[in-house]
Amino acid sequence: MQRRFSKLSCVVLFLIISTCLKAFPETMLQPRRLVDSHTAGVIPRAHFDFECRVYPAGNPEYGSGILLGMAVGISDRFMLGLSYGGEGWVGRGRNAIANPLPGWLIKYRVFEESYAFPGVAIGYDHQGYGGLAEKAGFGYKGYIFKSPGFFLSLSKNYLVFSKAQLGLHGMINYSMEEYKTVTWPNCYAGIDFGINEELYFVMEYNMGFNQKDPDPPNRALYARINEGYLNLGIRWAFSPSFNIEFDAKDVFENRRRLNGSTLGWGRELKLVYIASF
């Protein structure tokens, strides 16, 4: 009797979920990123977007950093992007420093999303976040949160009660920063939830597998998922062409310097403008 009740409960739960969730219509614009992680979304053909990020620098002497980026949809599946910025360009920092190289992005949507299967995109992204990592502080030169490098992203989107948008996303990536020492791939998982056509909440978890101590005695640290980086954001798309976003990064304050001191959680302001040409 108990086994039958358990089976009946599972059937009822499945029916409730099936009623609440519907396939995401292709006509709705899907997000291309959560906070830092790529989704399977791309910019439509003959569209471009311009993005500006303002964030606290990794080194307090530099004040705040700014990152400017632009991406173009070459086709409905293929997009290219370029970004550049530096630290100390805004705020009250005593010094200023520019990123050593521009970041660039290539992204291709391999499979469109269907009712049963997620959308799939592959690409290469050379832009990291969080400011520059210094050799003395972090043991390598690059970005505090490393650039994704080669990545594969999956996305499955739903409509909840035919009103709210729910997106489930995952990404696996292999960064080319410190690649000779850190040979592990990294993973992201996240969701976006739009309560209406303007207001969205995003959440992602960076496992941080490629940012742990690479010394042989500590290689087991790579498997500690609880030491990853949780990023949260709220996005307001107050027009079809322009949205503003506030992100809280590394909420658990797990990113640390070599001396064990934490960077603390970061605050980032993001402005995005998208249009056709």
Buried (B, 14 or more C-beta within 10 A) or exposed (E): EEEEEEEEEEEEEEEEEEEBBEEBEEEEEBBBBBBBBBBBBBBBBEBBBBBBBBBBBBBEEBBBBBBBBBBBBBEBBBBBBBBBBBBBBBBEBEEBBEBEEEBBBBBBBEEEBEEEEBBBBBBBBBBBBBBBBBEEBBBBEBBBBBBBBBBBBBBBBBBBEEEBBBBBBBBBBBBBBBEEEBEBBBBBBBBBBBEEEEEBEBBBBBBBBBBBBBEEEEEEBBEEEEBBBBBBBEBEBEEEEBBEBEBBBBBEEBBBBEEEEEBEBBEBBBBBBBEEE
